Amino acid sequence: MKLKLQDLEVGYLYLTSAQQYRAVLAIKGEFMIYAPSLEGTAPLKPSTPQLPFDNQPFKKCQTLTFAKKDYQAFELNGTTALKHALTPAQLAEAIAQCNAKAAIAGL
């Protein structure tokens, strides 16, 4: 399923059909920065100690390009949806894991 541009929000987690989690870290105009996991990542569970972005470089792309990827609904914390909100602590963790603080400031 493709996303609509209005579905993209900072601080949300998405899952591609290739089992890659993507956390949207920043959006400015038609560009965005996101944290990608490896493809084929195991499903997240409430007991998962941290997000799966450690040592993965952040990505910058056009929001339109991001939205055109195939996404799927996934379950997290008892809810199934196409996107799940990250807590402020989880968003900060994703930014730190992929070292995106300077890139976000420069966006």
N, C-alpha and C positions, 0 to 999 in steps of 0.2 A: 504494500500500500504506500503510495506517495503521500507526503505531507503537504498541507497548504501553508503558505508563508505565514498566515496568522496563527498557525499551530506552533510555530517556533518561538520559544521563550527562554530567556536567560534563567539559569538555575533549574533546568529540567533535564531529565535523563530519558534517552530514546534508545531503542534496540533495532538494529538493522536485521534483515533476513539472513545475513551471514553471521548472526550471533555476535555482533560487535556493539558494545555499549558506547554511547556518545553523550557526553554532558556538555550542554551549551553554556559557555563561560561568559561570552560577551557578544553583543550585536550592536553594530553602528552602521546605519544606512543599509547598504546592500551587502555588507561583509560581516562575517562572524568569526569567532574563535571558539573551538571546541576541543574537548579532551576525548580521544578515541581509545578504546581498549583493543586488545588483540582480537582478531576474528575467532570465532569458536569458543568464546569465553563462557564458562559455566554460569548457569542462572544465579543471580544474586538472591540471598536469603537474609532475613532480618538478623541472623547470627553472623553474617559476613563481617569480618572485622574492619575492612576498609574497602574503598572503591577500587575497581580494577584498572586504574590509570597509571600506576607506579612505573616509572622509567619509560613511559610512552610520550613521545613529543606531541605538543599541541599542534593543531591544524588551523590554518586560516583559509577560508574559502568564501565564495558568494553564498548568501542564504538560499538563493534559487538552486544552486548545485547541491547543497546539503539536503534540501527538501525533496529533490528528485530521486534520492536513493530509496530502495525498498525497505520499509519499516514494518514492524509487527507489534501487536499488543503483547505485553508481558505482565507478569504478576510481581508485585513488590508490596510488602507490608499488608497483604490481604486484599489488595485492589488490583484489578486487571485493567490496563489502559494502554494507549499508544505512548503516553508520556507520564512521567512521575516527577513530582517536585522534590528537589534536594533540600535538605535543611541548610541553613547558613553554614553550619560546621562542615557538612558534606561538600558544599560548593567550595569552601575554602580549601578543603582537603584535595579536591580535584585540581584546583588551580596550582596548589603546591606540588602535587604529584607529577604534573606535566610541565612545571616551571613556566607558567604562562603569565605571571604577574606583570612583567615588563611589556609583553606583547599586548595585553589588555589595555595597559596605560597608553600605549602608542596607537591603538585602534582608532 
